[in-house]
Amino acid sequence: MARVTILYFAALRDASGVACEVVDSSAPDLRALYNELQARHALPFPARQLRVAVDGDFAAWDEAPRDGTEVAFIPPVSGG
């Protein structure tokens, strides 16, 4: 089990109602972790539309969550 700090940005922050939270998860990878959080908060985007970062660096979805890390889910950005 890993205890990680989750950061939410933009529409994900709006949907979850929080900018960050600490969660305990036994998810085998970051995609499964996102799926757990998506179910909990009804997050609007599938993982394939997001970027994920661990401790400030972009990460692969198949990486395992590590205890004590900070995971950020970054939604698509629109603009002109």
Residue pairs with C-beta under 8 A, 6 or more apart in sequence:
1 24
1 25
1 26
1 67
2 24
2 25
2 26
2 27
2 64
2 65
2 66
2 67
2 68
2 69
3 22
3 23
3 24
3 67
3 68
4 22
4 23
4 25
4 33
4 65
4 66
4 67
4 68
4 69
4 70
4 71
5 20
5 21
5 22
5 69
5 70
5 71
6 20
6 21
6 22
6 23
6 37
6 71
6 72
6 73
7 19
7 20
7 70
7 71
7 72
7 73
8 15
8 16
8 18
8 19
8 20
8 72
8 73
9 72
9 73
9 74
9 75
10 75
10 77
11 44
11 45
11 75
12 43
12 44
12 45
12 50
12 73
12 75
13 19
15 41
15 42
15 43
15 44
16 37
16 41
16 43
17 41
23 33
23 36
23 37
25 33
25 36
25 65
27 33
27 35
27 36
27 65
28 64
29 61
29 62
29 63
29 64
29 65
30 52
30 54
30 59
30 60
30 61
30 62
30 63
30 64
30 65
30 71
31 47
31 61
31 62
33 65
33 71
34 43
34 47
34 50
34 52
34 61
34 73
35 47
37 43
37 73
38 47
43 73
45 75
45 76
47 61
49 75
49 76
50 73
50 74
50 75
50 76
51 58
51 73
51 74
52 58
52 59
52 60
52 61
52 71
52 72
52 73
52 74
53 59
53 71
53 72
53 74
54 63
54 66
54 69
54 70
54 71
54 72
55 69
55 70
56 70
56 72
59 71
65 71
